[in-house]
C-alpha cells in the first residue's frame, strides 16, 4: 500500500515507521521543514522514543519512508491517509481549538483521490468524525464518503517513549461511518500492525470493531477520563487522610487488595497530553458530566495544595529560595505538556519565593526557554518540591541541597532515610512521630 501520515510528531512518526516496517510505502507530511529534513536524513527529530532511531536508519535509506511538507506530493493515490494532527484545548474556556486539524483536513481533502481510506487517530469529542470531518472533506474534495472514500476513527492508545511496544500490546479500536467503512479500516490496521498474545482479554488482542465512529471516540475519552476521575478521588482521599493522621498509601494498598478496587495514587499534578485534556473534550459534548468536571477541577488544585505544605512548614515563602525538582510531567520522559511545574512555579512566585527549577533531562538553556531559572545540585536552598518522579531523585538527599529545611515530595519519589534533619512532607502521607516525615 501507499500510506500517507499527516503530522510527524511523537505519535505520527512512530506510526509512519511502523507502517513502513510492515513493507508499505509511506510518505509523512509535516508543516515543519526542520522535521522533514531530519526524517529524510534518517535522523530522529526528538529523543527518547525507544527503537525509533534504529528503525529510521534502516527504513529511510531503503526508500520505504520519506517526508514532505507538500500534501500534493503525499496524498494523491494513497490507499490510506492517517491523521495525527494535534487538537488543542483552550486553558481558560476548556473548549477544543480545531484550527490545526481543520487546516490539515482541508489540505488533505484538496488532494484526496477516490478509493482512499481516511483514518483519524487524534482524540476527538464524540461526533467529530461524522459531523465535522465528513462534511468538510466532502465539501473540499467534491467526493462522497461511503462511495468515493471511507472515513474512520481509530484512536492512538500509546505512550511516548514506548510507542512500538504499546502498538503490539493494546487492541486497535476502529469505528467507521458505515459497515463497509469500518471493514475497510479493520482490514487496513490488520495489515499494518502486529499484536502480542493477550490471554487476559476475553476477545483476544488485535483490531476491534467498535461499530461506529462515535463508539470509538467515546472509548478513547472514557479510558482516559476514568484515570482523571480516579486520580481526583485519590487526591480527595489523600487530603482527608492527612488531615486525620492517616497514611493514604496504606489505605489504597489495602483497598486494592480486593479485585474490585483500583484506586490510583495521589500527587502534586496530573500532566501530559492526555489525562488533563481529554476530560475537557468529553465535557465539550456532555457538559452535564458533573463528576468529570469536579475531578478535573480538584486535580487542578493540587499544585497549590502542595505549595501550601511548604509554606506552612517554613512559616511563609516570602524571600525563601525554593527549588522545584522536575520540569517533566512524569518521570523518565522529557516532555512538559501540562506539567505541574508551571502552576507550581507560578504559585511559589506569587507567594514571594525565589524559584529555581532542576531536571536531569533538560539543559540549562532548555529550562530557560520555558522561563525557568536553572538550579544545580549543591547550591543553597530553603525548600524543595518534588514535581516529577525521575529515578535520580530516589538517591537525592539533604547533602545535595545545602541549607534545605523542608522537602515536599509530591510524587513519593524520595528516600526518607536521606533527609535527616529536614522536614520531609509527602502528599498523601500522614505526619509521623516528631513531625519530621509526613504531611
Buried (B, 14 or more C-beta within 10 A) or exposed (E): BBBBBBBBBBBBBBBBBBBBBBEBBBBBBBBBEEBBEBBBEBEBBBEBBBBBEEBBEBBBEEEBBBBBBEBEBBBBEBBBBBBBBBBEBEEEEBBBEBEBBBEBBBBBBBBBEEEBBBBBBBBBBBBBBBEBBBEBBBEBBEBEBBEBBBBBBBBBBBBBBBBBBBBBBBBBBBBBBBEEBBBBBBEBBBBBBEBEEBEEEEEEBBBBBBEBBBBBBBBBBEBBBBBBBBBBBBBBBBBEBBEEEBBBBEBBEEBEEEEEEEBBBBBBBBBBBBBBBBBBBBBBBBEEBEEBBBBBEBBBBBBBBBBBBBBEBBEEBEEBBBBBBBBBBBBBBBBBBBBBBBBBBBBBEEBEBBBBBBBBBBEEEBBEEBEBEBBEBEBEBBBBBBBBBBEBBEEBBBEBBEEBBBBBBBBBBBEBEBBEEBBBBBBBBBBBEEEBBBB
